[in-house]
Amino acid sequence: MTTSGIHDFDFLHGEWRVHNRKLRHRLVGSTDWYEFDGRATERALWGGQANIEEYEATLPNGDVVRGLALRLYQPETKRWTIQWSGSATGTLDAPMTGTFADGRGVFYGHEDCEGRAVFTRFIWTSASDSSARWEQAFSADGGSTWETNWVMDFTRVDAEKNGNAVIELRKYAMQPGARDTLIEIFEREFVTGQEAVGMEVIAQFRDLDEPDVFTWLRGFRDMKSRDEALTAFYSGPVWLSNRSAANETLIDSDNVYLLRPARAGSGFVHTGCTHRTAVTPRELVVATIYTLSAPASTWFTSLFERTIAPLLTEHDARPIAMLETEPSVNSYPRLPVREGEHVFVWFAQFDDADAYDRHLATLDADPRWREFVGPALARELVAPVEIMRLVPTALSRELR
């Protein structure tokens, strides 16, 4: 039954991270999909009778695309119209028209696809307050059959931020040959023990270049919950029963950056998955640390996001997070962190170490990097770039 009304799109208001899957060739029977990430901001107008979406994404080739959607509710017909404009044209497409029924919105229109007149269908669904999906399909036979060619999965930024507003990047110096002993204790006892008191163990790694270093990440909703969770864990039975065995493997555990997302939506995405039971042996995560003379400004974050990251992506890096120093005073001094430093840290994924080497070689050979982007970045740094080549452990979560 049709239940369409003025509040149909209320679920979409806010800021979102968007994962795109797009069919490379449409209406030819192709199954070749490509993927990329973007973000969207949705704002209500006229008390909900209208809303507007601002969308931006970086394609796999590094190109930045921007779009705007205008949605209008017609009270007399209880129907919505949706019109889209891309920055490449600056004009509004023909409207899509439709309604919601039982929380599912279906909209129809028409457009030209490579010289062919086709019917177009949009479907909007929302599984929860923190996720939504949009699908686009074309029909070349008057609506008898449909081919889905674009899927957007929306993850609400507020949901991410509430999960990982504060992040610790922890790098432990180990006794020679003791790293695997600590990893065994950590994954047997400390992962579930920490998450039981309200923190999240994001991922843990072996450092490819430092065999006696163990690196890991954990997250907190905010500084207050960090203090509460750390107090609960380090005074609780899991830590007290295993601390002696763990501490015997350590030389130093104070090399810790206290971080936060550089902007809303730039932290690690919650996949909802459990910790893995296996990992691709050659899978690589690279953490790159820039040390700045002052806190990472909006300008620096924008420089990275709009200029540096697209170039990195063009040379086959897959950036997954941008973090900066959390300026709050360490609320749990029992565990020291690095203070008086301003860092910007980005994480990227590579298929393996050879893929990372190829990335560096092609990036260094690119005149845009060598002559413009690299020097502009270097002017902002007050220390050499620190790079950590990290291999996830067997039970580490997959990062996105």
For each residue, the residues with C-beta under 8 A, 3 or more apart:
1: 101 102
2: 78 99 100 101
3: 100 101 102 103
4: 8 78 79 80 99 100 101 105
5: 8 73 78 100
6: 47 48 49 73 75
7: 10 48
8: 4 5 73 80 100 105
9: 12 13 42 44 48 51 71 80 105 124
10: 7 13 44 48
11: 126 129 132
12: 9 16 42 51 53 124 126 132 154
13: 9 10 42 43 44 51
14: 41 42 156 157 158
15: 39 40 41 42 156 157 158 264 265
16: 12 39 40 41 42 132 154 155 156 157 265
17: 37 38 39 154 155 156 157 160 265 269
18: 37 38 39 40 55 57 152 153 154 155
19: 35 37 152 153 155
20: 35 36 37 38 57 150 151 152
21: 33 34 35 150 151 153
22: 33 34 35 36 149 150 151
23: 26 30 32 33 147 148 149 150
24: 30 32 33 34
25: 28 30 32
26: 23 30 113 114 138 147 149
27: 113 116 118 138 140 147
28: 25
29:
30: 23 24 25 26
31:
32: 23 24 25
33: 21 22 23 24
34: 21 22 24 60
35: 19 20 21 22 60
36: 20 22 57 58 59 60
37: 17 18 19 20 57 58
38: 17 18 20 55 56 57 58 65
39: 15 16 17 18 55 56 57 157 265
40: 15 16 18 53 54 55 56 154
41: 14 15 16 53 54
42: 9 12 13 14 15 16 51 52 53
43: 13 51 52 53 54
44: 9 10 13 47 48 50 51
45: 49 50 51 52
46: 49 50
47: 6 44
48: 6 7 9 10 44 51 73
49: 6 45 46 72 73 75
50: 44 45 46 70 71 72 73
51: 9 12 13 42 43 44 45 48 71
52: 42 43 45 68 69 70 71
53: 12 40 41 42 43 67 68 69 71
54: 40 41 43 66 67 68
55: 18 38 39 40 66 67 68 69
56: 38 39 40 64 65 66 67
57: 18 20 36 37 38 39 64 65
58: 36 37 38 62 63 64 65 309 310 313
59: 36 62 63 64 65
60: 34 35 36 313
61: 314
62: 58 59 310 311 313 314
63: 58 59 310
64: 56 57 58 59 306 310
65: 38 56 57 58 59 86 87 88
66: 54 55 56 86 87
67: 53 54 55 56 84 85 86 87
68: 52 53 54 55 84 85
69: 52 53 55 82 83 84 85
70: 50 52 82 83 85 92
71: 9 50 51 52 53 80 81 82 83
72: 49 50 80 81
73: 5 6 8 48 49 50 78 79 80
74: 77 78 79 80 81
75: 6 49 78
76:
77: 74
78: 2 4 5 73 74 75 99
79: 4 73 74 97 98 99
80: 4 8 9 71 72 73 74 97 98 99 100 105 107
81: 71 72 74 95 96 97
82: 69 70 71 95 96 97 98 107 122
83: 69 70 71 92 93 94 95 96
84: 67 68 69 92 93
85: 67 68 69 70 89 90 91 92 93
86: 65 66 67 89 90
87: 65 66 67 90
88: 65
89: 85 86
90: 85 86 87
91: 85
92: 70 83 84 85
93: 83 84 85 111
94: 83 109 110 111
95: 81 82 83 109
96: 81 82 83 107 108 109 120 122
97: 79 80 81 82 107 108 109
98: 79 80 82 105 106 107 108 122
99: 2 4 78 79 80 105 106
100: 2 3 4 5 8 80 103 104 105 124
101: 1 2 3 4 104 106
102: 1 3
103: 3 100 125 126
104: 100 101 123 124 125
105: 4 8 9 80 98 99 100 122 123 124 125
106: 98 99 101 121 122 123
107: 80 82 96 97 98 121 122 123 124
108: 96 97 98 119 120 121 122
109: 94 95 96 97 119 120 122
110: 94 117 118 119 120
111: 93 94 117 118 120
112: 115 116 117 118
113: 26 27 116 118 138 140
114: 26
115: 112
116: 27 112 113 140
117: 110 111 112
118: 27 110 111 112 113 138 139 140
119: 108 109 110 138 139 140 142 143
120: 96 108 109 110 111 136 137 138
121: 106 107 108 136 137 138 139 146
122: 82 96 98 105 106 107 108 109 134 135 136
123: 104 105 106 107 133 134 135 137
124: 9 12 100 104 105 107 132 133 134
125: 103 104 105 132 133
126: 11 12 103 129 131 132 133
127: 131 132 133
128: 131
129: 11 126 156 159
130: 155 156 158 159
131: 126 127 128 153 154 155 156
132: 11 12 16 124 125 126 127 153 154
133: 123 124 125 126 127 151 152 153 154
134: 122 123 124 151 152 154
135: 122 123 148 150 151 152
136: 120 121 122 148 149 150 151
137: 120 121 123 146 147 148 149
138: 26 27 113 118 119 120 121 146 147 149
139: 118 119 121 142 143 144 145 146 147
140: 27 113 116 118 119
141: 144 145
142: 119 139
143: 119 139 146
144: 139 141
145: 139 141
146: 121 137 138 139 143
147: 23 26 27 137 138 139
148: 23 135 136 137 151
149: 22 23 26 136 137 138
150: 20 21 22 23 135 136
151: 20 21 22 133 134 135 136 148
152: 18 19 20 133 134 135
153: 18 19 21 131 132 133
154: 12 16 17 18 40 131 132 133 134
155: 16 17 18 19 130 131 159 160 269 270
156: 14 15 16 17 129 130 131 159 160
157: 14 15 16 17 39 160 161 264 265
158: 14 15 130 161 162
159: 129 130 155 156 162 163 270
160: 17 155 156 157 163 164 261 265 267 268 269 270
161: 157 158 164 165 261 264 265 267
162: 158 159 165 221
163: 159 160 200 219 221 270
164: 160 161 167 200 202 219 220 221 261 267 268 270
165: 161 162 219 220 221 222 260 261 267
166: 219 220 221 222 223 226 258 259 260 326 328
167: 164 202 217 218 219 220 258 259 260 261 267 268 323 326
168: 217 218 219 256 257 258 259 337
169: 215 217 256 257 259 287 323 345
170: 215 216 217 218 253 255 256
171: 207 213 214 215 255 256 388
172: 182 213 214 215 216 250 252 253 255
173: 212 213 250 251 252 253 255
174: 178 179 182 212 213 214 249 250 251
175: 178 212 248 249 250 251
176: 212
177: 212
178: 174 175 181 182 212 248 249 250
179: 174 182 183 206 211 212 213 214 249
180: 183 184
181: 178 184 185 245 249
182: 172 174 178 179 185 186 214 246 249 250
183: 179 180 186 187 204 206 214 393
184: 180 181 187 188
185: 181 182 188 189 190 242 245 246 249
186: 182 183 189 190 191 204 214 216 246
187: 183 184 190 191 204 275 393 394 395
188: 184 185
189: 185 186 192 193 238 241 242
190: 185 186 187 193 194 201 238 239 242 246
191: 186 187 194 195 201 204 275 395
192: 189 195 196
193: 189 190 196 197 233 236 238 239
194: 190 191 197 199 201 218 229 233 238
195: 191 192 198 199 200 201
196: 192 193 238
197: 193 194 229 232 233 236
198: 195 220 221 225 228 229 232
199: 194 195 218 219 220 225 226 229 230 233
200: 163 164 195 218 219 220
201: 190 191 194 195 204 216 217 218 275 397
202: 164 167 216 217 218 219 268 397 399
203: 216 217 268 285 392 396 397 399
204: 183 186 187 191 201 214 215 216 217 392 393 395 396
205: 214 215 216 285 390 391 392 393 396
206: 179 183 211 214 215 390 391 393
207: 171 210 211 213 214 215 388 389 390
208: 284 353 389 390 391
209: 388 389
210: 207 213
211: 179 206 207
212: 173 174 175 176 177 178 179
213: 171 172 173 174 179 207 210
214: 171 172 174 179 182 183 186 204 205 206 207
215: 169 170 171 172 204 205 206 207 287 388 390
216: 170 172 186 201 202 203 204 205
217: 167 168 169 170 201 202 203 204 268
218: 167 168 170 194 199 200 201 202
219: 163 164 165 166 167 168 199 200 202 267 268
220: 164 165 166 167 198 199 200 223 225 226 229
221: 162 163 164 165 166 198 225
222: 165 166 225 226
223: 166 220 226 227 326 328 331
224: 227 228 331
225: 198 199 220 221 222 228 229
226: 166 199 220 222 223 229 230 331 332
227: 223 224 230 231 331 332
228: 198 224 225 231 232
229: 194 197 198 199 220 225 226 232 233
230: 199 226 227 233 234 332 334 335
231: 227 228 234 235 332
232: 197 198 228 229 235 236
233: 193 194 197 199 229 230 236 238 239
234: 230 231 239 334 335
235: 231 232 239 240
236: 193 197 232 233 239 240
237: 240 241
238: 189 190 193 194 196 233 241 242
239: 190 193 233 234 235 236 242 243
240: 235 236 237 243
241: 189 237 238
242: 185 189 190 238 239 245 246
243: 239 240 246 247
244: 247 248
245: 181 185 242 248 249
246: 182 185 186 190 242 243 249 250
247: 243 244 250
248: 175 178 244 245
249: 174 175 178 179 181 182 185 245 246
250: 172 173 174 175 178 182 246 247 253
251: 173 174 175
252: 172 173 255
253: 170 172 173 250 256 335
254: 335 336 337
255: 170 171 172 173 252 338
256: 168 169 170 171 253 335 336 337 338
257: 168 169 289 325 337 338 341 343 345
258: 166 167 168 325 326 328 330 337 338
259: 166 167 168 169 323 324 325 326 343 345
260: 165 166 167 267 323 324 325 326
261: 160 161 164 165 167 264 265 266 267 321 322 323 324
262: 266 296 301 304 322 323 324 344
263: 266 301 305 322
264: 15 157 161 261
265: 15 16 17 39 157 160 161 261
266: 261 262 263 301 305 321 322 323
267: 160 161 164 165 167 219 260 261 321 323
268: 160 164 167 202 203 217 219 320 321 347 399 400
269: 17 155 160 320 400
270: 155 159 160 163 164
271: 397 398 400
272:
273: 276 397 398
274: 397
275: 187 191 201 395 396 397
276: 273 279 392 394 395 396 397 398
277: 394 395
278: 394
279: 276 283 391 392 393 394 396
280: 283
281: 391
282: 351 352 353 391
283: 279 280 349 351 352 391 392
284: 208 349 350 351 352 353 355 356 389 390 391
285: 203 205 347 348 349 350 390 391 392 399
286: 317 347 348 349 350 356 387 388 389 390
287: 169 215 345 346 347 387 388 390
288: 345 346 347 348 385 386 387 388
289: 257 343 344 345 385 386 387 388
290: 343 344 345 377 380 381 385
291: 341 342 343 381 382 383 386
292: 295 296 300 342 343 344 380 381 382
293: 342 380 382
294: 297 342
295: 292 324 325 327 342
296: 262 292 300 301 324 325 342 343 344
297: 294 300 301
298: 301 302
299: 302 303
300: 292 296 297 303 304 344 380
301: 262 263 266 296 297 298 304 305 322 324 344
302: 298 299 305 306
303: 299 300 306 307 308 376 377 380
304: 262 300 301 307 308 309 322 344 346
305: 263 266 301 302 308 309 322
306: 64 302 303 309 310
307: 303 304 310 311 373 376
308: 303 304 305 311 312 373 377
309: 58 304 305 306 312 313 319 322 346
310: 58 62 63 64 306 307 313 314
311: 62 307 308 314 315 363 366 368 369 373
312: 308 309 315 317 319 348 359 363
313: 58 60 62 309 310 316 317 318 319
314: 61 62 310 311
315: 311 312 359 362 363 366
316: 313 350 355 358 359 362
317: 286 312 313 348 349 350 359
318: 313 348 349 350
319: 309 312 313 322 346 347 348
320: 268 269 347 348 349 399 400
321: 261 266 267 268 346 347 399
322: 261 262 263 266 301 304 305 309 319 344 345 346
323: 167 169 259 260 261 262 266 267 344 345 346 347
324: 259 260 261 262 295 296 301 342 343 344 345
325: 257 258 259 260 295 296 341 342 343
326: 166 167 223 258 259 260
327: 295
328: 166 223 258 331
329:
330: 258 333 335 336 337 339
331: 223 224 226 227 328
332: 226 227 230 231 335
333: 330 336
334: 230 234
335: 230 234 253 254 256 330 332
336: 254 256 330 333
337: 168 254 256 257 258 330
338: 255 256 257 258 341
339: 330
340:
341: 257 291 325 338
342: 291 292 293 294 295 296 324 325
343: 257 259 289 290 291 292 296 324 325
344: 262 289 290 292 296 300 301 304 322 323 324
345: 169 257 259 287 288 289 290 322 323 324
346: 287 288 304 309 319 321 322 323
347: 268 285 286 287 288 319 320 321 323 399
348: 285 286 288 312 317 318 319 320
349: 283 284 285 286 317 318 320 399
350: 284 285 286 316 317 318 353 355 356 359
351: 282 283 284 354 355
352: 282 283 284 355 356
353: 208 282 284 350 356 357 389
354: 351 357 358
355: 284 316 350 351 352 358 359
356: 284 286 350 352 353 359 360 389
357: 353 354 360 361
358: 316 354 355 361 362
359: 312 315 316 317 350 355 356 362 363
360: 356 357 363 364
361: 357 358 364 365
362: 315 316 358 359 365 366
363: 311 312 315 359 360 366 369
364: 360 361 369 370
365: 361 362 370
366: 311 315 362 363 369 370
367: 370 371
368: 311 371 372 373
369: 311 363 364 366 372 373 374
370: 364 365 366 367 374
371: 367 368 374 375
372: 368 369 375 376
373: 307 308 311 368 369 376 377
374: 369 370 371 377 378
375: 371 372 378 379
376: 303 307 372 373 379 380
377: 290 303 308 373 374 380 381
378: 374 375 381
379: 375 376
380: 290 292 293 300 303 376 377
381: 290 291 292 377 378 384 385
382: 291 292 293
383: 291 386
384: 381
385: 288 289 290 381
386: 288 289 291 383
387: 286 287 288 289
388: 171 207 209 215 286 287 288 289
389: 207 208 209 284 286 353 356
390: 205 206 207 208 215 284 285 286 287
391: 205 206 208 279 281 282 283 284 285
392: 203 204 205 276 279 283 285 396 398 399
393: 183 187 204 205 206 279 396
394: 187 276 277 278 279
395: 187 191 204 275 276 277
396: 203 204 205 275 276 279 392 393
397: 201 202 203 271 273 274 275 276
398: 271 273 276 392
399: 202 203 268 285 320 321 347 349 392
400: 268 269 271 320
